[in-house]
Amino acid sequence: MYKNKIACTLLTPIALALLSAPASAAITLYDEDGTTFSADGYVNAFYVQTDTDNINDDLDRDQARVKMGFLPNYIGFNMGKDMGDLTLGARSSFWVTINDSETNGTATAIDVRQFYGTIGGDWGEVLVGKDFGLFARSNILLDEMLAGYGQVSDTLGLVDGGGVSFGNIGSGYPYPFPTAQITYRSPVMGGLRIAAGIMDPVDTSDDTAVGKNYQDAPRFETEITYQFDLAGADIYSWVNAGYQTSKNTDSTVDDVTSQGFGYGVQAKMGALSLTASGFDAEGINPFFTNNAGEAVLREIDSTGYLMQGSYTFGGKTRLALSFGKTEDDGNGLGVAADYETRAIGLFHSINEHLTLVAEYNQFEIEDRTNNLTIEETDSVALGVALSW
């Protein structure tokens, strides 16, 4: 019953599930008279072998795939214009899956996750348009396994999916979905930067009744980051949050207040990197901050954390270890469940644009109410990633 319930919720947005890779040096296409235009991109593919042990023994299987990793393939375009006291900018990025199928032929999906403009000055910057959210943003951007593969739960519809894997989404943090927004970012002040924005709100209350869902205020999100040096270590720390309320014109439908708080710290000391992050939320889908798939949410809790470490040998080969867990009281599967991901990854840089990846990942879902293991999944992934 778990698989049928979650498949309806998650299969549609799976192709949208990942965030941008840390940008490589873009290729400058034009730079004259204070106007710049550049392009950047990312291409990756993995051979993956996944062994699934399901609560239903008839669904146990060993599946081979060739597909993308945690990051999808994309191409992005950037524009900048110096206007004296103001600097104008814009970015658009187009994301694709490399997996067609017997059901969709060559109808490879393309989605636009970023399409925004910026207005900047000494006072900071305002972003208008579509970009990733602020709540849980640094939690995922500073994931040590971002360029790896991650978990592909069969219960969540990912083993057979045509899109990305889930990385540590749902087992350490929710995904800060791209959304329409107006966001202000302060200038960096001694390592401190503040971002705050209003986002297009989403329906979180039950819409199966005759009434209509509505939100009489936007979703508010914020993130504060602080970077500093401590005893020779480069420290990057952050807190972020989100808040909104969803109502229904049918008075019998409960309002849902969704609120979340995220936090984390990353310390880099030479070749060693240590990262710890977490979140605490109420009335929020533990997978997606915008409740993609329209699960019926309640004002119940989910919490999660991610612990990681990596060491780079010889400046080219990075070994990373990761453990993440989310405890959800029922907004995801509809039952109280724990989601755990354990992973080890090896990343070898041939040069600044080409990386080879090997990863072993274990994922587990536990039905906390009935003390049952819903699924255990082991994946081995070998891949290559190109960026520019």
C-alpha positions in Angstrom: 0.0 0.0 0.0 3.0 2.3 0.7 4.2 2.2 -2.9 0.8 2.9 -4.5 0.2 5.8 -2.1 3.6 7.5 -2.6 3.8 6.9 -6.4 0.8 9.2 -7.1 2.4 11.9 -5.0 6.0 11.8 -6.3 6.3 10.4 -9.8 5.2 13.6 -11.5 7.7 15.9 -9.9 10.6 13.5 -9.9 12.1 15.0 -13.0 12.2 18.4 -11.1 13.9 17.1 -8.0 17.4 18.6 -8.0 19.3 21.7 -7.4 22.0 23.5 -9.4 25.6 22.3 -9.4 28.1 24.7 -8.0 28.8 26.9 -11.0 32.0 26.3 -12.9 33.7 29.2 -14.7 31.2 30.1 -17.4 32.3 30.7 -21.0 32.1 34.4 -21.8 30.3 34.9 -25.1 30.2 38.7 -25.0 32.0 41.4 -22.9 31.9 44.9 -24.2 30.7 48.4 -23.0 29.8 47.1 -19.5 27.6 44.3 -20.9 28.4 40.6 -20.4 26.8 37.4 -21.6 28.1 33.9 -20.7 27.0 30.3 -20.7 27.6 27.4 -18.2 26.5 23.8 -18.1 26.7 20.4 -16.6 26.4 16.9 -18.1 26.6 13.6 -16.2 25.7 9.9 -16.6 26.0 6.9 -14.3 25.9 3.2 -14.6 23.9 2.0 -11.6 23.1 -1.4 -10.1 20.3 -1.2 -7.5 19.3 -4.1 -5.2 15.8 -3.6 -3.6 14.5 -5.5 -0.6 10.8 -4.6 -0.3 8.3 -5.3 2.5 6.4 -7.1 -0.3 8.8 -10.0 -1.3 7.3 -10.1 -4.8 8.8 -6.7 -5.4 12.4 -7.6 -4.5 14.7 -7.1 -7.5 18.1 -6.2 -8.8 17.8 -3.4 -11.4 20.5 -2.0 -13.8 20.2 1.5 -15.2 22.1 4.2 -17.1 20.9 7.6 -15.9 21.7 10.9 -14.3 22.9 11.3 -10.7 21.7 13.6 -8.0 22.3 16.6 -10.4 20.5 16.7 -13.7 22.0 17.9 -16.9 21.5 21.6 -17.6 22.7 24.6 -19.6 22.5 28.1 -18.2 22.9 31.6 -19.6 23.9 34.7 -17.6 23.6 38.4 -18.4 25.1 41.4 -16.7 24.9 45.2 -17.4 26.8 47.9 -15.5 24.5 51.0 -15.2 26.7 53.1 -13.0 25.0 53.1 -9.5 23.1 49.9 -10.4 24.2 46.6 -11.8 21.5 44.6 -13.7 21.7 40.9 -14.1 19.7 37.9 -15.3 20.0 34.1 -15.4 18.0 31.4 -17.1 18.8 27.7 -16.8 17.3 24.8 -18.7 17.3 21.3 -17.2 16.9 18.0 -19.0 16.7 14.3 -18.3 18.8 11.9 -20.5 16.3 9.1 -20.0 13.6 8.5 -22.6 11.4 5.5 -22.2 9.0 3.0 -23.8 6.1 5.2 -22.7 7.3 8.7 -23.7 9.5 7.9 -26.7 11.9 10.8 -27.2 9.8 13.3 -25.4 12.7 14.3 -23.1 11.4 16.7 -20.5 12.9 20.2 -20.3 12.1 22.4 -17.3 13.2 25.9 -16.5 14.3 26.1 -12.8 15.8 29.5 -13.0 14.5 32.5 -14.9 15.2 35.7 -12.9 16.6 39.2 -13.0 18.7 41.0 -10.4 19.1 44.7 -9.5 22.2 45.4 -7.4 24.1 48.2 -5.8 26.1 49.1 -2.7 22.9 48.5 -0.7 22.6 44.8 -1.8 20.6 43.0 -4.4 17.0 42.3 -5.3 16.1 39.1 -7.2 12.8 39.0 -9.1 11.6 35.9 -10.9 12.0 32.1 -10.5 14.8 30.6 -8.4 15.4 28.0 -5.7 13.9 28.8 -2.3 15.8 30.0 0.8 14.5 27.4 3.4 16.9 24.4 3.3 18.9 26.1 0.5 22.5 25.9 2.0 21.6 22.5 3.4 21.6 21.0 -0.1 24.0 23.4 -1.8 26.8 22.3 0.6 26.0 18.6 0.5 29.4 16.8 0.1 27.6 14.3 -2.2 26.0 16.8 -4.5 27.9 15.6 -7.5 27.3 12.0 -6.7 24.3 9.6 -7.1 22.4 9.2 -3.9 19.3 7.2 -2.9 16.8 5.8 -5.4 14.0 4.4 -3.3 11.6 2.1 -5.1 8.8 3.1 -2.7 9.3 6.7 -3.9 9.2 5.6 -7.5 12.9 6.4 -8.2 14.4 3.1 -9.3 12.4 3.2 -12.6 12.2 7.0 -12.8 13.4 8.9 -15.8 14.7 11.8 -13.8 17.3 12.3 -11.1 18.0 10.3 -8.0 17.2 11.9 -4.6 20.6 12.2 -3.1 19.8 13.1 0.5 16.4 14.7 -0.2 14.0 13.2 2.4 16.9 11.8 4.5 18.5 15.0 5.8 16.7 17.9 4.2 13.7 18.8 2.0 14.3 20.1 -1.5 14.0 23.9 -1.8 11.9 23.9 -4.9 12.3 26.7 -7.5 9.5 29.1 -7.1 8.4 32.6 -8.1 9.8 35.1 -5.7 11.0 38.6 -4.8 14.1 38.3 -2.6 16.5 40.8 -1.1 20.1 40.0 -0.3 22.2 42.3 1.7 25.9 43.0 0.8 28.4 40.8 2.6 29.2 42.5 5.9 32.3 41.1 7.5 31.3 37.6 6.4 27.6 38.1 7.3 24.9 38.1 4.6 21.1 38.2 5.0 18.5 37.1 2.5 14.7 37.5 2.9 12.0 37.0 0.3 8.3 36.5 -0.4 7.5 33.4 -2.4 4.4 32.3 -4.3 2.5 30.3 -1.7 1.3 26.8 -2.2 -1.8 24.8 -1.3 -1.2 22.7 1.8 -4.7 22.2 3.2 -7.0 19.5 2.1 -8.4 20.3 -1.4 -10.7 17.2 -1.7 -13.7 19.1 -0.2 -16.1 21.4 -2.2 -14.3 24.6 -1.1 -11.3 26.3 -2.6 -7.8 26.5 -1.0 -6.4 30.0 -0.6 -3.6 31.9 1.1 -4.1 35.5 2.2 -0.4 36.1 2.5 2.7 35.0 0.6 5.2 32.4 1.9 8.0 34.1 3.7 11.5 32.6 3.6 14.9 33.8 4.9 18.5 32.7 5.2 21.4 34.2 7.2 24.9 33.0 6.4 28.2 33.8 8.2 31.6 32.9 6.9 34.8 33.4 9.1 38.2 31.9 9.9 38.8 30.1 13.1 42.2 28.6 14.1 43.2 28.2 10.5 39.8 26.7 9.4 37.4 28.3 6.9 34.0 28.1 8.6 30.7 28.6 6.7 27.6 28.6 8.8 23.9 29.3 8.1 20.3 29.4 9.4 17.2 29.5 7.2 13.5 29.4 7.7 10.1 29.4 5.9 6.5 30.2 7.0 3.1 30.2 5.4 -0.6 29.4 6.2 -3.0 27.8 3.8 -6.8 28.0 4.3 -10.0 26.7 2.6 -13.3 28.4 1.9 -15.0 25.3 3.4 -15.0 26.0 7.1 -14.8 22.2 7.9 -11.3 22.1 6.3 -8.5 22.7 8.8 -6.1 25.5 8.1 -2.5 24.4 7.8 0.4 26.5 9.1 3.7 25.4 7.5 6.9 26.5 9.2 10.4 25.2 9.1 13.9 26.0 10.4 17.2 24.9 8.9 20.8 25.2 10.1 24.3 24.0 9.4 28.0 24.5 9.5 30.8 23.5 7.2 34.5 23.6 8.2 37.4 23.3 5.7 40.8 22.7 7.1 43.3 22.1 4.2 42.3 18.8 2.6 39.7 18.0 5.3 36.0 19.1 5.1 33.4 18.5 7.8 29.7 19.4 7.3 26.8 19.1 9.7 23.2 20.3 9.0 19.7 19.8 10.0 16.1 21.0 9.9 13.0 21.1 12.1 9.6 21.6 10.4 5.8 21.4 10.9 3.2 21.1 8.2 5.9 20.7 5.5 6.3 17.9 3.0 9.6 16.1 4.1 10.6 15.8 0.5 9.6 19.1 -1.2 9.2 22.5 0.4 6.5 23.4 -2.1 4.5 20.2 -1.5 4.9 19.0 -5.1 2.4 16.2 -5.7 -0.1 17.9 -3.4 0.0 15.5 -0.5 -2.6 16.3 2.2 -0.5 17.9 4.9 -1.2 18.3 8.6 0.4 20.3 11.3 2.7 17.5 12.3 6.5 17.4 12.7 9.4 16.3 10.6 13.1 16.6 11.7 16.3 15.6 9.9 20.0 15.9 10.0 23.0 15.2 7.8 26.6 14.4 8.9 29.4 14.3 6.4 33.1 14.4 6.0 35.6 14.4 3.1 39.3 14.3 2.5 41.1 15.3 -0.7 44.2 13.3 -1.6 46.8 15.0 -3.8 44.4 17.8 -4.7 42.5 15.6 -7.2 40.9 12.6 -5.4 38.2 13.3 -2.8 36.8 10.6 -0.5 33.4 11.5 1.1 31.4 9.8 3.9 27.7 10.7 4.5 24.9 9.8 6.9 21.5 11.4 6.8 18.2 10.8 8.5 14.7 12.3 8.4 12.0 11.4 11.0 8.6 12.3 9.7 5.3 11.9 11.6 3.3 11.2 8.5 3.3 14.0 6.0 5.3 12.0 3.5 4.0 8.4 3.3 0.9 9.1 5.4 2.4 7.0 8.3 5.1 8.0 10.8 8.3 6.9 9.1 12.1 7.2 9.4 14.3 7.6 6.2 18.0 6.9 6.4 20.8 7.2 3.8 24.4 6.0 4.2 26.9 6.6 1.5 30.6 6.6 0.6 31.7 8.4 -2.6 35.0 8.7 -4.4 35.4 11.7 -6.7 38.5 11.9 -9.0 39.1 15.2 -11.0 40.9 14.6 -14.3 40.9 18.3 -14.6 38.7 21.3 -13.6 36.0 20.3 -16.0 36.0 16.5 -15.9 35.3 14.3 -12.8 35.0 10.5 -12.4 32.6 9.3 -9.6 32.2 6.0 -7.7 29.5 5.7 -5.0 28.0 3.1 -2.7 24.6 4.1 -1.2 22.3 2.4 1.3 18.7 3.7 1.9 16.1 2.5 4.4 12.5 3.3 5.2 11.1 2.3 8.6 7.4 2.4 9.5 7.7 3.7 13.0 4.1 3.1 14.0 4.2 -0.6 13.2 7.9 -1.2 13.6 8.3 -2.5 10.1 11.0 -2.1 7.5 9.2 -0.9 4.3 12.3 -1.0 2.1 16.1 -1.5 2.1 17.9 -0.4 -1.1 21.6 -0.7 -2.0 23.0 1.0 -5.0 26.4 1.0 -6.7 27.0 3.9 -9.1 29.9 4.6 -11.5 29.7 7.9 -13.4 31.3 10.7 -15.2 30.5 14.5 -14.9 31.5 17.3 -17.3 31.1 21.0 -16.4 31.9 24.3 -17.9 
